[in-house]
C-alpha cells in the first residue's frame, strides 16, 4: 500500500480519494523527472482541472507532494475539466500524467459518490466509506492509476519576479508594476482601469 502522510488530509480538510490521487500523481512526476520536492520556485504544474469538479481535490495533493503551490505561483489551472496535469521542472523537462479512464470507471460506482451526488460533503460521509475508497487508491499500482507521457520538447518561460510596485493614481492602493495600466493619462490598477484580468491567465505551451 502507498503511504500518504496524515498531514496531507489535515491540510486538505477532509478525507476523499482525489487528494491522494493528486499526491501520488505529484510523487510520480518527481520520480519521472528525477527531481526533488520544490522548496522555492522550481516545479511548475499546469493542472487541467477547472471549477465545479469534485475531482479538483487532486490539486491539493499535487501541491503537498511537489511543493508547487498556488502561493508561490507554481501551479496554474487550464480549465480543461480533466483529471490530469503537466509537470515541468527547469533543466529536467516535462511530463503529463492523467488518471486512467478505467480507474475512474472503477471508482464511480462506489458508495462515496452516492453520498456526493446527494450533495453531502466529504466530511459528512461515514468515515468507513471514505477510508474504503481511499484504500482503493492507495492499493492501486501506478500503472493501474495513470497514463504517463514524457514531453521532450516542452518549453516554458516562467514570469520573472519583481518587487517593484507603485500606487494606483485612482484608488491609491499599491499594485505591482506589471499590473499597472494607463487610463486617462494615469497609472491605474486593473480594477480601476476597466481591463479584464483574464489577459494574465497562463496557457500551456503548444507543441
C-alpha positions, 0 to 999 in steps of 0.5 A: 500500500502507498503511504500518504502522510496524515498531514496531507488530509489535515491540510486538505480538510477532509478525507476523499480519494482525489487528494491522494490521487493528486499526491501520488500523481505529484510523487510520480512526476518527481520520480519521472523527472528525477527531481526533488520536492520544490522548496522555492520556485522550481516545479511548475504544474499546469493542472487541467482541472477547472471549477465545479469538479469534485475531482479538483481535490487532486490539486491539493495533493499535487501541491503537498507532494511537489511543493508547487503551490498556488502561493508561490505561483507554481501551479496554474489551472487550464480549465480543461475539466480533466483529471490530469496535469503537466509537470515541468521542472527547469533543466529536467523537462516535462511530463503529463500524467492523467488518471486512467479512464478505467480507474475512474470507471472503477471508482464511480460506482462506489458508495462515496459518490452516492453520498456526493451526488446527494450533495453531502460533503466529504466530511459528512460521509461515514468515515468507513466509506471514505477510508474504503475508497481511499484504500482503493487508491492507495492499493492501486499500482501506478500503472493501474492509476495513470497514463504517463507521457514524457514531453521532450520538447516542452518549453516554458518561460516562467514570469520573472519576479519583481518587487517593484510596485507603485500606487494606483493614481485612482484608488491609491492602493499599491499594485505591482508594476506589471499590473499597472495600466494607463487610463486617462493619462494615469497609472491605474490598477486593473480594477480601476482601469476597466481591463479584464484580468483574464489577459494574465491567465497562463496557457500551456505551451503548444507543441 
